[in-house]
Amino acid sequence: MSAKALLDQDSNPGENEIKEAIAGNICRCTGYVQIIESIKSLRARDTEHVNVVAWRSEEGIE
């Protein structure tokens, strides 16, 4: 979702902007290299077709 928001604001962000946008949102144990490369591959592409699914907590669901 952070990557989608970044690309909505800037269709061609630099690597530093990408790193800043995803900082604190992704487990550092996975490494950022492939994630950053994936976001770079979407630069300057139409992201309207990207579906964002937010999962809601099951707390309070009856």
PyMOL Python script that loads the backbone (N, CA, C, O; Angstrom):
from pymol import cmd

cmd.read_pdbstr("""\
ATOM      1  N   MET A   1       0.822  -1.173   0.000  1.00  0.00           N
ATOM      2  CA  MET A   1       0.000   0.000   0.000  1.00  0.00           C
ATOM      3  C   MET A   1       0.874   1.247   0.000  1.00  0.00           C
ATOM      4  O   MET A   1       0.530   2.252  -0.622  1.00  0.00           O
ATOM      5  N   SER A   2       1.997   1.182   0.694  1.00  0.00           N
ATOM      6  CA  SER A   2       2.916   2.324   0.692  1.00  0.00           C
ATOM      7  C   SER A   2       3.471   2.570  -0.698  1.00  0.00           C
ATOM      8  O   SER A   2       3.621   3.717  -1.121  1.00  0.00           O
ATOM      9  N   ALA A   3       3.776   1.493  -1.408  1.00  0.00           N
ATOM     10  CA  ALA A   3       4.312   1.626  -2.766  1.00  0.00           C
ATOM     11  C   ALA A   3       3.262   2.217  -3.696  1.00  0.00           C
ATOM     12  O   ALA A   3       3.584   3.064  -4.530  1.00  0.00           O
ATOM     13  N   LYS A   4       2.020   1.788  -3.566  1.00  0.00           N
ATOM     14  CA  LYS A   4       0.936   2.318  -4.402  1.00  0.00           C
ATOM     15  C   LYS A   4       0.756   3.806  -4.138  1.00  0.00           C
ATOM     16  O   LYS A   4       0.609   4.589  -5.076  1.00  0.00           O
ATOM     17  N   ALA A   5       0.765   4.198  -2.875  1.00  0.00           N
ATOM     18  CA  ALA A   5       0.616   5.617  -2.531  1.00  0.00           C
ATOM     19  C   ALA A   5       1.768   6.433  -3.103  1.00  0.00           C
ATOM     20  O   ALA A   5       1.556   7.531  -3.618  1.00  0.00           O
ATOM     21  N   LEU A   6       2.977   5.906  -3.015  1.00  0.00           N
ATOM     22  CA  LEU A   6       4.139   6.603  -3.570  1.00  0.00           C
ATOM     23  C   LEU A   6       3.979   6.790  -5.067  1.00  0.00           C
ATOM     24  O   LEU A   6       4.184   7.889  -5.582  1.00  0.00           O
ATOM     25  N   LEU A   7       3.614   5.726  -5.769  1.00  0.00           N
ATOM     26  CA  LEU A   7       3.483   5.804  -7.224  1.00  0.00           C
ATOM     27  C   LEU A   7       2.316   6.689  -7.648  1.00  0.00           C
ATOM     28  O   LEU A   7       2.341   7.264  -8.736  1.00  0.00           O
ATOM     29  N   ASP A   8       1.298   6.803  -6.805  1.00  0.00           N
ATOM     30  CA  ASP A   8       0.200   7.729  -7.097  1.00  0.00           C
ATOM     31  C   ASP A   8       0.683   9.174  -7.026  1.00  0.00           C
ATOM     32  O   ASP A   8       0.218  10.025  -7.785  1.00  0.00           O
ATOM     33  N   GLN A   9       1.619   9.451  -6.114  1.00  0.00           N
ATOM     34  CA  GLN A   9       2.147  10.808  -5.958  1.00  0.00           C
ATOM     35  C   GLN A   9       3.241  11.124  -6.960  1.00  0.00           C
ATOM     36  O   GLN A   9       3.341  12.255  -7.436  1.00  0.00           O
ATOM     37  N   ASP A  10       4.056  10.142  -7.282  1.00  0.00           N
ATOM     38  CA  ASP A  10       5.216  10.345  -8.156  1.00  0.00           C
ATOM     39  C   ASP A  10       5.376   9.101  -9.015  1.00  0.00           C
ATOM     40  O   ASP A  10       5.745   8.041  -8.510  1.00  0.00           O
ATOM     41  N   SER A  11       5.105   9.221 -10.297  1.00  0.00           N
ATOM     42  CA  SER A  11       5.146   8.049 -11.171  1.00  0.00           C
ATOM     43  C   SER A  11       6.557   7.579 -11.489  1.00  0.00           C
ATOM     44  O   SER A  11       6.734   6.524 -12.097  1.00  0.00           O
ATOM     45  N   ASN A  12       7.557   8.342 -11.088  1.00  0.00           N
ATOM     46  CA  ASN A  12       8.938   7.954 -11.371  1.00  0.00           C
ATOM     47  C   ASN A  12       9.857   8.294 -10.185  1.00  0.00           C
ATOM     48  O   ASN A  12      10.774   9.105 -10.317  1.00  0.00           O
ATOM     49  N   PRO A  13       9.599   7.663  -9.019  1.00  0.00           N
ATOM     50  CA  PRO A  13      10.400   7.992  -7.843  1.00  0.00           C
ATOM     51  C   PRO A  13      11.807   7.411  -7.935  1.00  0.00           C
ATOM     52  O   PRO A  13      12.028   6.383  -8.576  1.00  0.00           O
ATOM     53  N   GLY A  14      12.742   8.076  -7.294  1.00  0.00           N
ATOM     54  CA  GLY A  14      14.103   7.565  -7.221  1.00  0.00           C
ATOM     55  C   GLY A  14      14.217   6.502  -6.137  1.00  0.00           C
ATOM     56  O   GLY A  14      13.294   6.302  -5.347  1.00  0.00           O
ATOM     57  N   GLU A  15      15.347   5.831  -6.109  1.00  0.00           N
ATOM     58  CA  GLU A  15      15.532   4.755  -5.132  1.00  0.00           C
ATOM     59  C   GLU A  15      15.437   5.270  -3.699  1.00  0.00           C
ATOM     60  O   GLU A  15      14.880   4.588  -2.839  1.00  0.00           O
ATOM     61  N   ASN A  16      15.964   6.448  -3.429  1.00  0.00           N
ATOM     62  CA  ASN A  16      15.874   7.005  -2.073  1.00  0.00           C
ATOM     63  C   ASN A  16      14.430   7.274  -1.673  1.00  0.00           C
ATOM     64  O   ASN A  16      14.050   7.034  -0.526  1.00  0.00           O
ATOM     65  N   GLU A  17      13.625   7.768  -2.602  1.00  0.00           N
ATOM     66  CA  GLU A  17      12.208   8.015  -2.319  1.00  0.00           C
ATOM     67  C   GLU A  17      11.483   6.695  -2.056  1.00  0.00           C
ATOM     68  O   GLU A  17      10.621   6.619  -1.180  1.00  0.00           O
ATOM     69  N   ILE A  18      11.831   5.667  -2.811  1.00  0.00           N
ATOM     70  CA  ILE A  18      11.222   4.351  -2.603  1.00  0.00           C
ATOM     71  C   ILE A  18      11.571   3.833  -1.210  1.00  0.00           C
ATOM     72  O   ILE A  18      10.696   3.380  -0.472  1.00  0.00           O
ATOM     73  N   LYS A  19      12.846   3.900  -0.858  1.00  0.00           N
ATOM     74  CA  LYS A  19      13.280   3.422   0.460  1.00  0.00           C
ATOM     75  C   LYS A  19      12.585   4.179   1.582  1.00  0.00           C
ATOM     76  O   LYS A  19      12.171   3.581   2.575  1.00  0.00           O
ATOM     77  N   GLU A  20      12.455   5.487   1.426  1.00  0.00           N
ATOM     78  CA  GLU A  20      11.791   6.299   2.445  1.00  0.00           C
ATOM     79  C   GLU A  20      10.316   5.922   2.569  1.00  0.00           C
ATOM     80  O   GLU A  20       9.777   5.863   3.674  1.00  0.00           O
ATOM     81  N   ALA A  21       9.669   5.668   1.437  1.00  0.00           N
ATOM     82  CA  ALA A  21       8.239   5.351   1.443  1.00  0.00           C
ATOM     83  C   ALA A  21       7.940   4.020   2.131  1.00  0.00           C
ATOM     84  O   ALA A  21       6.904   3.885   2.782  1.00  0.00           O
ATOM     85  N   ILE A  22       8.824   3.045   1.997  1.00  0.00           N
ATOM     86  CA  ILE A  22       8.548   1.731   2.581  1.00  0.00           C
ATOM     87  C   ILE A  22       9.211   1.517   3.939  1.00  0.00           C
ATOM     88  O   ILE A  22       9.002   0.480   4.568  1.00  0.00           O
ATOM     89  N   ALA A  23       9.992   2.466   4.391  1.00  0.00           N
ATOM     90  CA  ALA A  23      10.672   2.330   5.683  1.00  0.00           C
ATOM     91  C   ALA A  23       9.660   2.134   6.805  1.00  0.00           C
ATOM     92  O   ALA A  23       8.675   2.868   6.896  1.00  0.00           O
ATOM     93  N   GLY A  24       9.900   1.164   7.639  1.00  0.00           N
ATOM     94  CA  GLY A  24       9.038   0.918   8.786  1.00  0.00           C
ATOM     95  C   GLY A  24       7.796   0.108   8.487  1.00  0.00           C
ATOM     96  O   GLY A  24       7.050  -0.226   9.408  1.00  0.00           O
ATOM     97  N   ASN A  25       7.550  -0.218   7.237  1.00  0.00           N
ATOM     98  CA  ASN A  25       6.342  -0.951   6.875  1.00  0.00           C
ATOM     99  C   ASN A  25       6.583  -2.412   6.532  1.00  0.00           C
ATOM    100  O   ASN A  25       5.645  -3.209   6.510  1.00  0.00           O
ATOM    101  N   ILE A  26       7.811  -2.764   6.270  1.00  0.00           N
ATOM    102  CA  ILE A  26       8.117  -4.110   5.802  1.00  0.00           C
ATOM    103  C   ILE A  26       9.158  -4.724   6.721  1.00  0.00           C
ATOM    104  O   ILE A  26      10.075  -4.041   7.175  1.00  0.00           O
ATOM    105  N   CYS A  27       9.018  -5.993   6.989  1.00  0.00           N
ATOM    106  CA  CYS A  27       9.971  -6.704   7.832  1.00  0.00           C
ATOM    107  C   CYS A  27      11.364  -6.626   7.230  1.00  0.00           C
ATOM    108  O   CYS A  27      11.568  -6.996   6.074  1.00  0.00           O
ATOM    109  N   ARG A  28      12.297  -6.159   7.992  1.00  0.00           N
ATOM    110  CA  ARG A  28      13.659  -6.005   7.498  1.00  0.00           C
ATOM    111  C   ARG A  28      14.344  -7.348   7.259  1.00  0.00           C
ATOM    112  O   ARG A  28      15.347  -7.397   6.546  1.00  0.00           O
ATOM    113  N   CYS A  29      13.841  -8.426   7.826  1.00  0.00           N
ATOM    114  CA  CYS A  29      14.480  -9.722   7.638  1.00  0.00           C
ATOM    115  C   CYS A  29      14.320 -10.231   6.203  1.00  0.00           C
ATOM    116  O   CYS A  29      15.056 -11.122   5.778  1.00  0.00           O
ATOM    117  N   THR A  30      13.375  -9.678   5.466  1.00  0.00           N
ATOM    118  CA  THR A  30      13.174 -10.120   4.083  1.00  0.00           C
ATOM    119  C   THR A  30      14.153  -9.463   3.133  1.00  0.00           C
ATOM    120  O   THR A  30      14.377  -9.957   2.029  1.00  0.00           O
ATOM    121  N   GLY A  31      14.728  -8.372   3.545  1.00  0.00           N
ATOM    122  CA  GLY A  31      15.611  -7.615   2.654  1.00  0.00           C
ATOM    123  C   GLY A  31      14.787  -6.749   1.730  1.00  0.00           C
ATOM    124  O   GLY A  31      13.680  -7.111   1.335  1.00  0.00           O
ATOM    125  N   TYR A  32      15.325  -5.632   1.401  1.00  0.00           N
ATOM    126  CA  TYR A  32      14.589  -4.681   0.580  1.00  0.00           C
ATOM    127  C   TYR A  32      14.931  -4.770  -0.902  1.00  0.00           C
ATOM    128  O   TYR A  32      14.225  -4.187  -1.724  1.00  0.00           O
ATOM    129  N   VAL A  33      15.985  -5.477  -1.262  1.00  0.00           N
ATOM    130  CA  VAL A  33      16.475  -5.442  -2.641  1.00  0.00           C
ATOM    131  C   VAL A  33      15.395  -5.834  -3.641  1.00  0.00           C
ATOM    132  O   VAL A  33      15.134  -5.085  -4.582  1.00  0.00           O
ATOM    133  N   GLN A  34      14.765  -6.986  -3.459  1.00  0.00           N
ATOM    134  CA  GLN A  34      13.742  -7.422  -4.416  1.00  0.00           C
ATOM    135  C   GLN A  34      12.495  -6.547  -4.356  1.00  0.00           C
ATOM    136  O   GLN A  34      11.844  -6.321  -5.375  1.00  0.00           O
ATOM    137  N   ILE A  35      12.166  -6.061  -3.180  1.00  0.00           N
ATOM    138  CA  ILE A  35      11.003  -5.189  -3.049  1.00  0.00           C
ATOM    139  C   ILE A  35      11.248  -3.881  -3.784  1.00  0.00           C
ATOM    140  O   ILE A  35      10.377  -3.405  -4.514  1.00  0.00           O
ATOM    141  N   ILE A  36      12.421  -3.299  -3.600  1.00  0.00           N
ATOM    142  CA  ILE A  36      12.765  -2.050  -4.285  1.00  0.00           C
ATOM    143  C   ILE A  36      12.788  -2.261  -5.789  1.00  0.00           C
ATOM    144  O   ILE A  36      12.292  -1.419  -6.538  1.00  0.00           O
ATOM    145  N   GLU A  37      13.357  -3.368  -6.241  1.00  0.00           N
ATOM    146  CA  GLU A  37      13.395  -3.657  -7.678  1.00  0.00           C
ATOM    147  C   GLU A  37      11.979  -3.810  -8.244  1.00  0.00           C
ATOM    148  O   GLU A  37      11.709  -3.372  -9.362  1.00  0.00           O
ATOM    149  N   SER A  38      11.091  -4.416  -7.491  1.00  0.00           N
ATOM    150  CA  SER A  38       9.703  -4.567  -7.943  1.00  0.00           C
ATOM    151  C   SER A  38       9.018  -3.219  -8.084  1.00  0.00           C
ATOM    152  O   SER A  38       8.305  -2.980  -9.059  1.00  0.00           O
ATOM    153  N   ILE A  39       9.231  -2.339  -7.115  1.00  0.00           N
ATOM    154  CA  ILE A  39       8.639  -1.004  -7.184  1.00  0.00           C
ATOM    155  C   ILE A  39       9.229  -0.228  -8.355  1.00  0.00           C
ATOM    156  O   ILE A  39       8.510   0.470  -9.069  1.00  0.00           O
ATOM    157  N   LYS A  40      10.531  -0.351  -8.548  1.00  0.00           N
ATOM    158  CA  LYS A  40      11.167   0.321  -9.686  1.00  0.00           C
ATOM    159  C   LYS A  40      10.555  -0.144 -11.002  1.00  0.00           C
ATOM    160  O   LYS A  40      10.401   0.652 -11.928  1.00  0.00           O
ATOM    161  N   SER A  41      10.205  -1.427 -11.094  1.00  0.00           N
ATOM    162  CA  SER A  41       9.644  -1.951 -12.342  1.00  0.00           C
ATOM    163  C   SER A  41       8.277  -1.352 -12.643  1.00  0.00           C
ATOM    164  O   SER A  41       7.827  -1.379 -13.789  1.00  0.00           O
ATOM    165  N   LEU A  42       7.616  -0.816 -11.631  1.00  0.00           N
ATOM    166  CA  LEU A  42       6.302  -0.194 -11.824  1.00  0.00           C
ATOM    167  C   LEU A  42       6.380   1.294 -12.122  1.00  0.00           C
ATOM    168  O   LEU A  42       5.374   1.909 -12.473  1.00  0.00           O
ATOM    169  N   ARG A  43       7.573   1.882 -11.987  1.00  0.00           N
ATOM    170  CA  ARG A  43       7.698   3.323 -12.220  1.00  0.00           C
ATOM    171  C   ARG A  43       7.202   3.682 -13.612  1.00  0.00           C
ATOM    172  O   ARG A  43       7.423   2.959 -14.583  1.00  0.00           O
ATOM    173  N   ALA A  44       6.534   4.804 -13.676  1.00  0.00           N
ATOM    174  CA  ALA A  44       6.027   5.373 -14.922  1.00  0.00           C
ATOM    175  C   ALA A  44       5.019   4.463 -15.612  1.00  0.00           C
ATOM    176  O   ALA A  44       4.738   4.639 -16.797  1.00  0.00           O
ATOM    177  N   ARG A  45       4.483   3.509 -14.896  1.00  0.00           N
ATOM    178  CA  ARG A  45       3.411   2.666 -15.442  1.00  0.00           C
ATOM    179  C   ARG A  45       2.095   3.110 -14.829  1.00  0.00           C
ATOM    180  O   ARG A  45       2.066   3.759 -13.783  1.00  0.00           O
ATOM    181  N   ASP A  46       1.030   2.756 -15.482  1.00  0.00           N
ATOM    182  CA  ASP A  46      -0.294   3.060 -14.965  1.00  0.00           C
ATOM    183  C   ASP A  46      -0.576   2.128 -13.792  1.00  0.00           C
ATOM    184  O   ASP A  46      -0.597   0.909 -13.967  1.00  0.00           O
ATOM    185  N   THR A  47      -0.790   2.674 -12.610  1.00  0.00           N
ATOM    186  CA  THR A  47      -1.064   1.851 -11.435  1.00  0.00           C
ATOM    187  C   THR A  47      -2.548   1.822 -11.076  1.00  0.00           C
ATOM    188  O   THR A  47      -2.915   1.303 -10.022  1.00  0.00           O
ATOM    189  N   GLU A  48      -3.393   2.364 -11.928  1.00  0.00           N
ATOM    190  CA  GLU A  48      -4.830   2.348 -11.651  1.00  0.00           C
ATOM    191  C   GLU A  48      -5.365   0.930 -11.536  1.00  0.00           C
ATOM    192  O   GLU A  48      -6.324   0.688 -10.804  1.00  0.00           O
ATOM    193  N   HIS A  49      -4.755  -0.010 -12.251  1.00  0.00           N
ATOM    194  CA  HIS A  49      -5.234  -1.388 -12.244  1.00  0.00           C
ATOM    195  C   HIS A  49      -4.778  -2.171 -11.016  1.00  0.00           C
ATOM    196  O   HIS A  49      -5.199  -3.312 -10.823  1.00  0.00           O
ATOM    197  N   VAL A  50      -3.924  -1.576 -10.183  1.00  0.00           N
ATOM    198  CA  VAL A  50      -3.414  -2.261  -9.001  1.00  0.00           C
ATOM    199  C   VAL A  50      -4.486  -2.229  -7.922  1.00  0.00           C
ATOM    200  O   VAL A  50      -4.918  -1.161  -7.490  1.00  0.00           O
ATOM    201  N   ASN A  51      -4.906  -3.401  -7.498  1.00  0.00           N
ATOM    202  CA  ASN A  51      -5.911  -3.495  -6.451  1.00  0.00           C
ATOM    203  C   ASN A  51      -5.230  -3.515  -5.098  1.00  0.00           C
ATOM    204  O   ASN A  51      -4.273  -4.259  -4.885  1.00  0.00           O
ATOM    205  N   VAL A  52      -5.724  -2.697  -4.187  1.00  0.00           N
ATOM    206  CA  VAL A  52      -5.205  -2.667  -2.829  1.00  0.00           C
ATOM    207  C   VAL A  52      -6.247  -3.314  -1.937  1.00  0.00           C
ATOM    208  O   VAL A  52      -7.393  -2.868  -1.874  1.00  0.00           O
ATOM    209  N   VAL A  53      -5.843  -4.361  -1.256  1.00  0.00           N
ATOM    210  CA  VAL A  53      -6.743  -5.069  -0.360  1.00  0.00           C
ATOM    211  C   VAL A  53      -6.270  -4.834   1.064  1.00  0.00           C
ATOM    212  O   VAL A  53      -5.137  -5.164   1.415  1.00  0.00           O
ATOM    213  N   ALA A  54      -7.128  -4.271   1.868  1.00  0.00           N
ATOM    214  CA  ALA A  54      -6.803  -4.053   3.276  1.00  0.00           C
ATOM    215  C   ALA A  54      -7.530  -5.114   4.094  1.00  0.00           C
ATOM    216  O   ALA A  54      -8.739  -5.300   3.951  1.00  0.00           O
ATOM    217  N   TRP A  55      -6.805  -5.787   4.928  1.00  0.00           N
ATOM    218  CA  TRP A  55      -7.395  -6.828   5.767  1.00  0.00           C
ATOM    219  C   TRP A  55      -7.848  -6.203   7.069  1.00  0.00           C
ATOM    220  O   TRP A  55      -7.095  -5.471   7.712  1.00  0.00           O
ATOM    221  N   ARG A  56      -9.061  -6.487   7.450  1.00  0.00           N
ATOM    222  CA  ARG A  56      -9.545  -5.947   8.708  1.00  0.00           C
ATOM    223  C   ARG A  56      -9.304  -6.961   9.827  1.00  0.00           C
ATOM    224  O   ARG A  56      -9.221  -8.167   9.593  1.00  0.00           O
ATOM    225  N   SER A  57      -9.200  -6.452  11.007  1.00  0.00           N
ATOM    226  CA  SER A  57      -9.000  -7.285  12.183  1.00  0.00           C
ATOM    227  C   SER A  57     -10.266  -8.071  12.466  1.00  0.00           C
ATOM    228  O   SER A  57     -11.371  -7.590  12.219  1.00  0.00           O
ATOM    229  N   GLU A  58     -10.105  -9.278  12.982  1.00  0.00           N
ATOM    230  CA  GLU A  58     -11.281 -10.074  13.322  1.00  0.00           C
ATOM    231  C   GLU A  58     -11.858  -9.689  14.673  1.00  0.00           C
ATOM    232  O   GLU A  58     -12.917 -10.184  15.059  1.00  0.00           O
ATOM    233  N   GLU A  59     -11.175  -8.814  15.390  1.00  0.00           N
ATOM    234  CA  GLU A  59     -11.704  -8.365  16.672  1.00  0.00           C
ATOM    235  C   GLU A  59     -13.001  -7.609  16.448  1.00  0.00           C
ATOM    236  O   GLU A  59     -13.083  -6.737  15.583  1.00  0.00           O
ATOM    237  N   GLY A  60     -13.981  -7.938  17.209  1.00  0.00           N
ATOM    238  CA  GLY A  60     -15.245  -7.238  17.119  1.00  0.00           C
ATOM    239  C   GLY A  60     -16.170  -7.753  16.030  1.00  0.00           C
ATOM    240  O   GLY A  60     -17.289  -7.259  15.891  1.00  0.00           O
ATOM    241  N   ILE A  61     -15.731  -8.725  15.263  1.00  0.00           N
ATOM    242  CA  ILE A  61     -16.599  -9.292  14.228  1.00  0.00           C
ATOM    243  C   ILE A  61     -17.458 -10.368  14.868  1.00  0.00           C
ATOM    244  O   ILE A  61     -16.948 -11.272  15.530  1.00  0.00           O
ATOM    245  N   GLU A  62     -18.744 -10.266  14.670  1.00  0.00           N
ATOM    246  CA  GLU A  62     -19.654 -11.238  15.278  1.00  0.00           C
ATOM    247  C   GLU A  62     -20.080 -12.276  14.278  1.00  0.00           C
ATOM    248  O   GLU A  62     -20.848 -13.178  14.613  1.00  0.00           O
TER     249      GLU A  62
END
""", "prot")
cmd.dss("prot")
cmd.show_as("cartoon", "prot")
cmd.util.cbc("prot")
cmd.orient("prot")
